[in-house]
Amino acid sequence: MQLPPKVTERAFTRLAEIGAADQGKALRIAVEGGGCSGFQYEIALDDPATDDLVLEGHGQSVVVDSVSLPFLSNAVIDFTEELIGARFVIENPNATSSCGCGTSFSM
């Protein structure tokens, strides 16, 4: 059974800080073929499409297209700030391995 991805409060708060909704944008999370492990995440501010799954919080939106959705079942979309920088991250229980960059994974 596929469960939709979850978005943390930190991720929605960061989207609000950068004013994504004020620009009419949502955070798009997509999965594409490529990267050093077979699949890679594409994370960008984008316009929502009619067939996207829309996850909302704090007046902000995160969208996932229908092709990427099975790869992100029950994943957690978060925002982290570390010494090396701040970024949106995806904790994906479906990934069997990932590379050091954190944007590439295999299933």
ABEGO torsion letter per residue (X at the ends): XBBBBBBBAAAAAAAAAAGAAAAGBBBBBBBBBEEAAGBBBBBBBBBBBAABBBBBBGGBBBBBBAAAAAAABGBBBBBBBBAAEBBBBBBBAABABBBAAGABBBX
